């Protein structure tokens, strides 16, 4: 979820590309969540790699979104913020993985809070323009902000685990799926 900032309102020609990107993000989040959940109680080389891959995938998706936004001469500031946040998170998670699960939860929590707040603002601004599919993104941003605070709180507990990150990522993927479906419905009715 932390990484759900999307491009400006797509035209009829690029809605399909955005829908495909959302479906891809759902599939990635689902597979990632299963793998992280399976390795959630220890910080192994596999789980550390998975942790770093998630924000890297987000950077790649945001770059695709950015290209679409530029092609449609739309605002891209939120996407630049997303790329910067996800890139910093990648570096932060790589460093945190050497310190243990609590450090990872703190970094992930900070990412979820900041990216969720940006997503919430961007989604709310876009909703005023009537773009279909943004309500799930607005809700996702709000949930991300709250979840980030809970990850930071979990970091201080003795039984800290990565399992909550798996659930968080899967829920974020569901929001992408809902947005993709809503965009498809808007294409058919618009």
FIZADREN-981566 format. One record per atom (N, C-alpha, C): residue number from 0; atom name; y negated, z, x. Coordinates in steps of 0.02 Angstrom, whole numbers. Example, Ala and Ser with C-alpha at 12.3 -4.5 7.8 and 13.67 -1.06 7.14 Angstrom:
<atoms>
ATOM i at c2 c3 c1
ATOM 0 N 284 390 660;
ATOM 0 CA 225 390 615;
ATOM 0 C 165 390 660;
ATOM 1 N 112 354 642;
ATOM 1 CA 53 357 684;
ATOM 1 C -2 394 645;
</atoms>
This chain:
<atoms>
ATOM i at c2 c3 c1
ATOM 0 N 59 0 41;
ATOM 0 CA 0 0 0;
ATOM 0 C -62 0 43;
ATOM 1 N -61 34 96;
ATOM 1 CA -121 41 136;
ATOM 1 C -152 -25 154;
ATOM 2 N -117 -76 142;
ATOM 2 CA -138 -140 169;
ATOM 2 C -142 -194 117;
ATOM 3 N -173 -180 63;
ATOM 3 CA -171 -226 6;
ATOM 3 C -237 -261 -7;
ATOM 4 N -283 -261 38;
ATOM 4 CA -346 -295 27;
ATOM 4 C -333 -369 24;
ATOM 5 N -358 -402 -27;
ATOM 5 CA -345 -473 -35;
ATOM 5 C -408 -514 -31;
ATOM 6 N -399 -578 -28;
ATOM 6 CA -455 -625 -23;
ATOM 6 C -495 -627 -87;
ATOM 7 N -553 -659 -85;
ATOM 7 CA -594 -667 -145;
ATOM 7 C -558 -705 -199;
ATOM 8 N -587 -704 -258;
ATOM 8 CA -557 -737 -315;
ATOM 8 C -535 -808 -298;
ATOM 9 N -471 -823 -303;
ATOM 9 CA -447 -888 -284;
ATOM 9 C -464 -941 -337;
ATOM 10 N -470 -1002 -313;
ATOM 10 CA -478 -1057 -360;
ATOM 10 C -410 -1076 -385;
ATOM 11 N -408 -1121 -433;
ATOM 11 CA -344 -1143 -460;
ATOM 11 C -300 -1173 -406;
ATOM 12 N -330 -1202 -354;
ATOM 12 CA -289 -1234 -302;
ATOM 12 C -257 -1184 -254;
ATOM 13 N -288 -1125 -245;
ATOM 13 CA -258 -1079 -197;
ATOM 13 C -226 -1017 -229;
ATOM 14 N -226 -1012 -294;
ATOM 14 CA -193 -957 -328;
ATOM 14 C -119 -956 -311;
ATOM 15 N -89 -1016 -309;
ATOM 15 CA -17 -1021 -292;
ATOM 15 C -2 -993 -223;
ATOM 16 N -46 -1007 -175;
ATOM 16 CA -36 -981 -107;
ATOM 16 C -42 -905 -106;
ATOM 17 N -90 -879 -143;
ATOM 17 CA -98 -807 -146;
ATOM 17 C -37 -774 -180;
ATOM 18 N -13 -805 -233;
ATOM 18 CA 47 -780 -266;
ATOM 18 C 107 -779 -219;
ATOM 19 N 116 -833 -181;
ATOM 19 CA 171 -835 -133;
ATOM 19 C 164 -780 -80;
ATOM 20 N 103 -769 -57;
ATOM 20 CA 90 -716 -8;
ATOM 20 C 108 -648 -38;
ATOM 21 N 89 -637 -101;
ATOM 21 CA 104 -573 -134;
ATOM 21 C 180 -564 -142;
ATOM 22 N 215 -618 -160;
ATOM 22 CA 288 -613 -166;
ATOM 22 C 319 -597 -98;
ATOM 23 N 294 -629 -45;
ATOM 23 CA 318 -616 22;
ATOM 23 C 306 -543 41;
ATOM 24 N 247 -518 25;
ATOM 24 CA 231 -449 41;
ATOM 24 C 276 -400 4;
ATOM 25 N 292 -416 -59;
ATOM 25 CA 339 -374 -96;
ATOM 25 C 407 -373 -62;
ATOM 26 N 433 -432 -45;
ATOM 26 CA 499 -436 -13;
ATOM 26 C 500 -399 54;
ATOM 27 N 448 -407 93;
ATOM 27 CA 444 -372 158;
ATOM 27 C 443 -297 147;
ATOM 28 N 402 -274 101;
ATOM 28 CA 396 -202 88;
ATOM 28 C 463 -173 65;
ATOM 29 N 498 -209 23;
ATOM 29 CA 563 -184 -3;
ATOM 29 C 614 -177 53;
ATOM 30 N 620 -228 94;
ATOM 30 CA 668 -226 150;
ATOM 30 C 647 -172 200;
ATOM 31 N 584 -170 217;
ATOM 31 CA 558 -121 265;
ATOM 31 C 573 -50 240;
ATOM 32 N 560 -38 176;
ATOM 32 CA 570 29 147;
ATOM 32 C 643 50 153;
ATOM 33 N 688 5 139;
ATOM 33 CA 760 22 143;
ATOM 33 C 778 40 215;
ATOM 34 N 754 1 263;
ATOM 34 CA 769 14 333;
ATOM 34 C 738 80 357;
ATOM 35 N 677 93 338;
ATOM 35 CA 645 156 359;
ATOM 35 C 678 215 326;
ATOM 36 N 695 209 262;
ATOM 36 CA 728 265 228;
ATOM 36 C 795 282 262;
ATOM 37 N 830 231 286;
ATOM 37 CA 894 242 319;
ATOM 37 C 886 278 386;
ATOM 38 N 827 274 416;
ATOM 38 CA 816 305 482;
ATOM 38 C 761 359 480;
ATOM 39 N 747 385 421;
ATOM 39 CA 688 427 409;
ATOM 39 C 688 495 443;
ATOM 40 N 745 523 460;
ATOM 40 CA 746 592 484;
ATOM 40 C 741 600 559;
ATOM 41 N 738 544 594;
ATOM 41 CA 727 548 666;
ATOM 41 C 683 489 687;
ATOM 42 N 653 497 744;
ATOM 42 CA 609 444 770;
ATOM 42 C 646 408 826;
ATOM 43 N 686 359 807;
ATOM 43 CA 726 321 854;
ATOM 43 C 687 258 875;
ATOM 44 N 712 222 924;
ATOM 44 CA 680 159 942;
ATOM 44 C 676 111 882;
ATOM 45 N 727 110 840;
ATOM 45 CA 725 67 781;
ATOM 45 C 671 88 732;
ATOM 46 N 667 152 716;
ATOM 46 CA 615 175 668;
ATOM 46 C 546 166 698;
ATOM 47 N 537 178 762;
ATOM 47 CA 472 168 794;
ATOM 47 C 452 95 791;
ATOM 48 N 499 50 803;
ATOM 48 CA 485 -21 798;
ATOM 48 C 465 -40 727;
ATOM 49 N 502 -14 678;
ATOM 49 CA 485 -28 608;
ATOM 49 C 415 -4 591;
ATOM 50 N 397 54 616;
ATOM 50 CA 331 82 602;
ATOM 50 C 275 37 629;
ATOM 51 N 285 8 687;
ATOM 51 CA 235 -35 717;
ATOM 51 C 234 -104 683;
ATOM 52 N 291 -127 661;
ATOM 52 CA 295 -193 629;
ATOM 52 C 256 -195 564;
ATOM 53 N 256 -140 526;
ATOM 53 CA 223 -141 460;
ATOM 53 C 149 -159 465;
ATOM 54 N 109 -124 505;
ATOM 54 CA 38 -144 508;
ATOM 54 C 28 -212 542;
ATOM 55 N 73 -232 587;
ATOM 55 CA 67 -298 617;
ATOM 55 C 78 -352 563;
ATOM 56 N 125 -342 519;
ATOM 56 CA 136 -388 464;
ATOM 56 C 74 -390 420;
ATOM 57 N 44 -333 409;
ATOM 57 CA -17 -330 370;
ATOM 57 C -73 -371 402;
ATOM 58 N -80 -367 468;
ATOM 58 CA -130 -406 503;
ATOM 58 C -117 -481 490;
ATOM 59 N -55 -502 497;
ATOM 59 CA -38 -572 487;
ATOM 59 C -55 -595 416;
ATOM 60 N -38 -553 367;
ATOM 60 CA -53 -571 297;
ATOM 60 C -129 -574 285;
ATOM 61 N -166 -528 315;
ATOM 61 CA -238 -528 307;
ATOM 61 C -269 -590 339;
ATOM 62 N -241 -613 395;
ATOM 62 CA -266 -675 427;
ATOM 62 C -254 -734 380;
ATOM 63 N -196 -737 348;
ATOM 63 CA -183 -791 299;
ATOM 63 C -233 -787 242;
ATOM 64 N -245 -727 216;
ATOM 64 CA -295 -716 164;
ATOM 64 C -364 -738 187;
ATOM 65 N -381 -721 248;
ATOM 65 CA -446 -738 276;
ATOM 65 C -457 -813 278;
ATOM 66 N -406 -849 299;
ATOM 66 CA -412 -922 301;
ATOM 66 C -424 -950 232;
ATOM 67 N -390 -924 182;
ATOM 67 CA -399 -946 113;
ATOM 67 C -470 -930 89;
ATOM 68 N -493 -870 106;
ATOM 68 CA -561 -850 85;
ATOM 68 C -613 -894 116;
ATOM 69 N -606 -909 180;
ATOM 69 CA -654 -953 213;
ATOM 69 C -653 -1022 183;
ATOM 70 N -594 -1048 168;
ATOM 70 CA -588 -1115 139;
ATOM 70 C -624 -1118 71;
ATOM 71 N -627 -1063 36;
ATOM 71 CA -659 -1061 -30;
ATOM 71 C -729 -1032 -26;
ATOM 72 N -754 -1023 35;
ATOM 72 CA -822 -997 47;
ATOM 72 C -833 -931 12;
ATOM 73 N -783 -890 13;
ATOM 73 CA -788 -824 -19;
ATOM 73 C -805 -771 32;
ATOM 74 N -823 -711 8;
ATOM 74 CA -837 -656 54;
ATOM 74 C -773 -632 89;
ATOM 75 N -780 -616 152;
ATOM 75 CA -722 -598 192;
ATOM 75 C -728 -530 226;
ATOM 76 N -782 -495 213;
ATOM 76 CA -794 -431 248;
ATOM 76 C -736 -382 239;
ATOM 77 N -710 -376 178;
ATOM 77 CA -654 -330 166;
ATOM 77 C -592 -349 206;
ATOM 78 N -581 -414 214;
ATOM 78 CA -523 -436 252;
ATOM 78 C -531 -421 327;
ATOM 79 N -592 -428 353;
ATOM 79 CA -604 -409 422;
ATOM 79 C -592 -334 432;
ATOM 80 N -614 -295 383;
ATOM 80 CA -603 -223 387;
ATOM 80 C -528 -208 387;
ATOM 81 N -490 -243 345;
ATOM 81 CA -418 -234 341;
ATOM 81 C -384 -252 407;
ATOM 82 N -404 -307 436;
ATOM 82 CA -375 -328 500;
ATOM 82 C -389 -276 554;
ATOM 83 N -451 -252 557;
ATOM 83 CA -469 -202 607;
ATOM 83 C -430 -137 596;
ATOM 84 N -427 -113 534;
ATOM 84 CA -390 -51 519;
ATOM 84 C -316 -58 537;
ATOM 85 N -286 -113 518;
ATOM 85 CA -215 -122 531;
ATOM 85 C -200 -130 606;
ATOM 86 N -244 -164 642;
ATOM 86 CA -235 -171 714;
ATOM 86 C -241 -103 749;
ATOM 87 N -291 -64 729;
ATOM 87 CA -299 4 757;
ATOM 87 C -239 48 739;
ATOM 88 N -213 40 679;
ATOM 88 CA -155 79 658;
ATOM 88 C -94 60 699;
ATOM 89 N -86 -4 713;
ATOM 89 CA -30 -25 755;
ATOM 89 C -31 11 822;
ATOM 90 N -89 12 854;
ATOM 90 CA -96 46 918;
ATOM 90 C -85 122 910;
ATOM 91 N -114 149 857;
ATOM 91 CA -106 221 844;
ATOM 91 C -34 241 832;
ATOM 92 N 3 200 794;
ATOM 92 CA 73 215 781;
ATOM 92 C 116 209 844;
ATOM 93 N 100 160 885;
ATOM 93 CA 137 153 948;
ATOM 93 C 129 215 991;
ATOM 94 N 68 241 993;
ATOM 94 CA 55 302 1032;
ATOM 94 C 86 363 998;
ATOM 95 N 79 368 932;
ATOM 95 CA 104 425 894;
ATOM 95 C 180 431 897;
ATOM 96 N 214 374 899;
ATOM 96 CA 287 375 901;
ATOM 96 C 314 414 960;
ATOM 97 N 276 416 1014;
ATOM 97 CA 297 454 1073;
ATOM 97 C 288 529 1062;
ATOM 98 N 249 549 1013;
ATOM 98 CA 236 620 1000;
ATOM 98 C 276 650 944;
ATOM 99 N 308 607 903;
ATOM 99 CA 351 633 850;
ATOM 99 C 327 616 780;
ATOM 100 N 368 635 732;
ATOM 100 CA 356 618 662;
ATOM 100 C 290 646 636;
ATOM 101 N 272 708 651;
ATOM 101 CA 207 733 625;
ATOM 101 C 148 690 647;
ATOM 102 N 148 668 710;
ATOM 102 CA 94 625 734;
ATOM 102 C 93 558 696;
ATOM 103 N 152 531 684;
ATOM 103 CA 158 468 647;
ATOM 103 C 130 477 576;
ATOM 104 N 148 532 544;
ATOM 104 CA 123 544 476;
ATOM 104 C 47 551 474;
ATOM 105 N 18 581 525;
ATOM 105 CA -55 587 528;
ATOM 105 C -89 519 535;
ATOM 106 N -62 478 579;
ATOM 106 CA -92 412 589;
ATOM 106 C -83 370 526;
ATOM 107 N -23 371 497;
ATOM 107 CA -10 332 436;
ATOM 107 C -55 357 379;
ATOM 108 N -63 423 376;
ATOM 108 CA -106 452 324;
ATOM 108 C -178 430 331;
ATOM 109 N -204 430 392;
ATOM 109 CA -273 407 403;
ATOM 109 C -280 334 383;
ATOM 110 N -230 294 399;
ATOM 110 CA -231 223 380;
ATOM 110 C -230 216 304;
ATOM 111 N -187 253 271;
ATOM 111 CA -181 249 198;
ATOM 111 C -246 268 164;
ATOM 112 N -279 320 190;
ATOM 112 CA -342 342 160;
ATOM 112 C -396 289 168;
ATOM 113 N -406 266 229;
ATOM 113 CA -461 219 242;
ATOM 113 C -448 151 210;
ATOM 114 N -388 125 218;
ATOM 114 CA -373 59 188;
ATOM 114 C -373 64 112;
ATOM 115 N -348 119 85;
ATOM 115 CA -348 128 12;
ATOM 115 C -419 130 -16;
ATOM 116 N -463 165 19;
ATOM 116 CA -533 168 -4;
ATOM 116 C -566 100 -2;
ATOM 117 N -555 62 52;
ATOM 117 CA -583 -6 56;
ATOM 117 C -553 -50 1;
ATOM 118 N -488 -45 -9;
ATOM 118 CA -455 -85 -61;
ATOM 118 C -482 -68 -130;
ATOM 119 N -491 -6 -143;
ATOM 119 CA -518 17 -207;
ATOM 119 C -587 -12 -220;
ATOM 120 N -630 -9 -170;
ATOM 120 CA -698 -36 -177;
ATOM 120 C -697 -112 -186;
ATOM 121 N -659 -147 -143;
ATOM 121 CA -656 -220 -147;
ATOM 121 C -625 -241 -214;
ATOM 122 N -572 -209 -234;
ATOM 122 CA -540 -226 -298;
ATOM 122 C -587 -215 -357;
ATOM 123 N -624 -160 -355;
ATOM 123 CA -670 -146 -410;
ATOM 123 C -726 -197 -412;
ATOM 124 N -751 -217 -355;
ATOM 124 CA -804 -268 -354;
ATOM 124 C -778 -335 -380;
ATOM 125 N -717 -353 -360;
ATOM 125 CA -688 -416 -384;
ATOM 125 C -672 -413 -458;
ATOM 126 N -654 -356 -483;
ATOM 126 CA -636 -350 -554;
ATOM 126 C -696 -369 -597;
ATOM 127 N -755 -355 -573;
ATOM 127 CA -814 -373 -612;
ATOM 127 C -818 -449 -621;
ATOM 128 N -790 -486 -575;
ATOM 128 CA -789 -558 -581;
ATOM 128 C -731 -583 -623;
ATOM 129 N -688 -537 -645;
ATOM 129 CA -635 -556 -691;
ATOM 129 C -572 -585 -659;
ATOM 130 N -561 -573 -596;
ATOM 130 CA -502 -600 -564;
ATOM 130 C -439 -566 -590;
ATOM 131 N -393 -605 -615;
ATOM 131 CA -329 -577 -638;
ATOM 131 C -292 -547 -579;
ATOM 132 N -254 -496 -592;
ATOM 132 CA -212 -467 -539;
ATOM 132 C -246 -413 -499;
ATOM 133 N -309 -397 -513;
ATOM 133 CA -344 -348 -472;
ATOM 133 C -333 -276 -496;
ATOM 134 N -318 -265 -559;
ATOM 134 CA -306 -196 -582;
ATOM 134 C -249 -163 -543;
ATOM 135 N -194 -197 -531;
ATOM 135 CA -142 -165 -490;
ATOM 135 C -167 -149 -420;
ATOM 136 N -210 -191 -392;
ATOM 136 CA -236 -178 -325;
ATOM 136 C -285 -119 -326;
ATOM 137 N -324 -112 -379;
ATOM 137 CA -369 -55 -385;
ATOM 137 C -329 10 -389;
ATOM 138 N -279 10 -431;
ATOM 138 CA -235 69 -438;
ATOM 138 C -200 84 -372;
ATOM 139 N -177 32 -339;
ATOM 139 CA -143 40 -275;
ATOM 139 C -189 72 -223;
ATOM 140 N -253 52 -222;
ATOM 140 CA -301 82 -176;
ATOM 140 C -311 156 -189;
ATOM 141 N -316 174 -253;
ATOM 141 CA -324 244 -271;
ATOM 141 C -263 285 -251;
ATOM 142 N -204 259 -265;
ATOM 142 CA -142 294 -247;
ATOM 142 C -136 299 -171;
ATOM 143 N -155 247 -136;
ATOM 143 CA -151 247 -63;
ATOM 143 C -193 303 -33;
ATOM 144 N -253 311 -60;
ATOM 144 CA -297 363 -35;
ATOM 144 C -267 432 -45;
ATOM 145 N -239 444 -104;
ATOM 145 CA -207 509 -118;
ATOM 145 C -144 518 -75;
ATOM 146 N -105 465 -69;
ATOM 146 CA -43 470 -29;
ATOM 146 C -59 485 44;
ATOM 147 N -112 454 70;
ATOM 147 CA -131 467 139;
ATOM 147 C -144 541 151;
ATOM 148 N -178 573 104;
ATOM 148 CA -191 644 111;
ATOM 148 C -126 684 110;
ATOM 149 N -78 662 69;
ATOM 149 CA -14 697 66;
ATOM 149 C 26 688 131;
ATOM 150 N 21 629 162;
ATOM 150 CA 56 619 226;
ATOM 150 C 28 666 279;
ATOM 151 N -37 674 281;
ATOM 151 CA -68 719 330;
ATOM 151 C -45 791 316;
ATOM 152 N -41 810 253;
ATOM 152 CA -17 877 236;
ATOM 152 C 56 886 255;
ATOM 153 N 98 834 245;
ATOM 153 CA 169 838 262;
ATOM 153 C 179 846 337;
ATOM 154 N 133 821 377;
ATOM 154 CA 140 824 449;
ATOM 154 C 143 896 475;
ATOM 155 N 115 943 438;
ATOM 155 CA 116 1013 461;
ATOM 155 C 178 1051 439;
ATOM 156 N 222 1019 402;
ATOM 156 CA 283 1052 379;
ATOM 156 C 338 1046 431;
ATOM 157 N 383 1094 432;
ATOM 157 CA 435 1095 483;
ATOM 157 C 488 1040 472;
ATOM 158 N 496 1017 412;
ATOM 158 CA 547 966 398;
ATOM 158 C 516 897 386;
ATOM 159 N 464 881 423;
ATOM 159 CA 429 817 414;
ATOM 159 C 478 759 423;
ATOM 160 N 472 710 379;
ATOM 160 CA 517 652 379;
ATOM 160 C 476 589 364;
ATOM 161 N 504 533 383;
ATOM 161 CA 472 469 369;
ATOM 161 C 490 442 300;
ATOM 162 N 532 476 263;
ATOM 162 CA 556 450 199;
ATOM 162 C 499 437 150;
ATOM 163 N 447 478 151;
ATOM 163 CA 391 466 105;
ATOM 163 C 355 400 121;
ATOM 164 N 356 379 184;
ATOM 164 CA 326 315 201;
ATOM 164 C 365 257 170;
ATOM 165 N 431 264 166;
ATOM 165 CA 472 212 135;
ATOM 165 C 455 205 61;
ATOM 166 N 449 261 27;
ATOM 166 CA 431 259 -44;
ATOM 166 C 362 230 -55;
ATOM 167 N 316 249 -12;
ATOM 167 CA 247 224 -15;
ATOM 167 C 244 149 -6;
ATOM 168 N 280 124 45;
ATOM 168 CA 281 52 58;
ATOM 168 C 313 14 0;
ATOM 169 N 367 41 -27;
ATOM 169 CA 400 7 -83;
ATOM 169 C 354 4 -143;
ATOM 170 N 320 59 -158;
ATOM 170 CA 273 59 -215;
ATOM 170 C 218 9 -203;
ATOM 171 N 193 5 -142;
ATOM 171 CA 143 -45 -126;
ATOM 171 C 169 -115 -138;
ATOM 172 N 231 -127 -120;
ATOM 172 CA 262 -192 -132;
ATOM 172 C 266 -208 -207;
ATOM 173 N 281 -157 -247;
ATOM 173 CA 283 -167 -320;
ATOM 173 C 215 -187 -345;
ATOM 174 N 162 -158 -318;
ATOM 174 CA 95 -178 -339;
ATOM 174 C 81 -252 -321;
ATOM 175 N 105 -273 -263;
ATOM 175 CA 98 -344 -245;
ATOM 175 C 137 -388 -294;
ATOM 176 N 196 -367 -313;
ATOM 176 CA 236 -404 -361;
ATOM 176 C 200 -410 -428;
ATOM 177 N 174 -355 -453;
ATOM 177 CA 137 -356 -516;
ATOM 177 C 77 -401 -512;
ATOM 178 N 41 -398 -456;
ATOM 178 CA -18 -441 -447;
ATOM 178 C 1 -514 -446;
ATOM 179 N 56 -530 -413;
ATOM 179 CA 80 -600 -411;
ATOM 179 C 97 -624 -481;
ATOM 180 N 130 -582 -519;
ATOM 180 CA 149 -601 -587;
ATOM 180 C 87 -609 -631;
ATOM 181 N 38 -565 -623;
ATOM 181 CA -23 -571 -663;
ATOM 181 C -62 -634 -643;
ATOM 182 N -64 -650 -580;
ATOM 182 CA -98 -712 -558;
ATOM 182 C -64 -773 -588;
ATOM 183 N 3 -772 -592;
ATOM 183 CA 40 -827 -623;
ATOM 183 C 24 -833 -696;
ATOM 184 N 19 -777 -730;
ATOM 184 CA 2 -778 -801;
ATOM 184 C -69 -804 -811;
ATOM 185 N -115 -785 -768;
ATOM 185 CA -184 -808 -773;
ATOM 185 C -188 -884 -762;
ATOM 186 N -147 -910 -716;
ATOM 186 CA -145 -982 -705;
ATOM 186 C -122 -1019 -767;
ATOM 187 N -72 -991 -800;
ATOM 187 CA -44 -1025 -859;
ATOM 187 C -92 -1023 -919;
ATOM 188 N -131 -969 -923;
ATOM 188 CA -176 -962 -980;
ATOM 188 C -246 -987 -965;
ATOM 189 N -263 -994 -901;
ATOM 189 CA -330 -1015 -883;
ATOM 189 C -333 -1086 -870;
</atoms>
